[in-house]
Amino acid sequence: MTDFERLRQTMVESQLLPSQVTDRRLLNAMGTLPRERFVPEAKAPLAYMDAALEVWPSIDGAPARFLLAPLVLARLIQLASVEAGDTVLDVGCATGYSTAVLARLARSVTGVESEPELAAAASDTFRALGIANASVVESELSLGAPAGAPYDVILLNGSVAEIPETLLAQLKEGGRLAAIMADGRQGRARQAKAYRFVKVDGEVSGVPHFDANAKPLPDSTPAPCFTF
């Protein structure tokens, strides 16, 4: 067993299993997918730590980009109830780790990434790992990927105060959207929560499920938006 395999096993046993992650397909996906391949080489030893991991620095005022902490990602994906026949939209996929995990669970996954270098890196890693049912679209995150819509599941890789209407429009009837909602109004300091939104009869409603923290998702709040 390699050092990374040990770290991967420890992540599953010490982070995921004790924290209500029970989906065996998801546990297997995260227990076998080499997360270290999706982070800068210098940060590979940190790939399995229980925290968000910066994979792209802040440049010219643009925000730094992060992978969600493994536990937050796992619980968010589990909340979305991804099924084998689903088509999934992964918003803010960065280097593509979340997209690759979802690809182990769903029929097809489209990642959306606004940084060209990150989008290219994700595509290269998919090819290197032989992941054929995942692709990346370079786009503003709030625009999603309408060419592939509608989606059974939409996942947001970062916290938002509002869900862009452009993304809700790409959700299939009966589809689920999982996101971490953080109240961004001035003077408010409320714990962010993971929400599951469902579209029924063309209307979307959301319910909070658990406390969760994540770095803000860039470019995600154009007007008009759905707010909670």
Summary of the structure (lengths in Angstrom):
residues: 228
radius of gyration: 16.3
end to end distance: 46.1
largest distance: 50.9
contacts: 783
relative contact order: 0.14
helix: 34%
strand: 30%
